[in-house]
Amino acid sequence: MLFDKNIIQESKESFLNLFPEELDWGIVLGSGLSEASGYFEKKEEIPFSKIKHLKEPSIEGHQNKFCICRFDNKNILVMQGRLHLYEGLSPFEVSLPIALMGELGIKKLILTNAAGGLLPSLKIGDIMAITDHINLQGANPLIGISNSSKFIDMNDVYSKIYINELKKRFAIKTGVYAGILGPNYETPAEIRFLKKIGASAVGMSTVMEAIIAKYYQMEIFGFSVITNMTAGIQKKLSHKGVVETGKKAAKKLGEIIKLAVS
Ligand code: HPA
């Protein structure tokens, strides 16, 4: 399915029937990271299945709901669970929740993910603020837009505003996120390639969402939780290990998100 404004409008209408209030922030929590929203007061939960056209994640470590939370006098729409291209979905289907956020008027977005660390400076459990991305997914959610609004500027996709502030408070790293299609992890040769082209960490999500969020002119903050070192550096990789490490790092990520939102 290609980008379709009518579909987004219908998703928006079904969302507004359930929650008509204004929303200030959007947050997407990746594999094993759901608990990062524990600092926020929960107001309401909306399963993805209640929103027209929204697909449901099919993988372990992802829940299937929006939580509407309250923090610092702000309404925050938290996506617990996200959609991936490797689930057989189109780029538009993967990024529809973010397009929905855009149509709902959300202007600030936090994207989080679990990622494999490529550089010796990154350790398991580290949190890396994303400064830029490389789209290696061979896909784009803007395909289907008929007018020239699709030619978006990708300078400064990820906001740098808070990174220096965050660095003063937390032992946070910074780097470039490479998004691959998956679902298999990389080969050692692919990891050598990713290092050469300037990636710091690699994962299977985030870039479709960041592109559509940029289309909607959102301010985007990206955080990778380094759940493993990549192939060639770490001998055994498993989704279970990724989710377990993510769960351990979720509290620290929650503190960082809290500071970013306030
Ligand atoms: N590679 C790709 N995606 C990932 C990884 C990885 O090593 N870890 C978590 N998501």
Residues whose N, C-alpha, C, O or C-beta is under 5 A from the ligand:
A	BS01	HPA	A114 A115 G116 Y185 E186 V202 G203 M204 M229 T230 V242
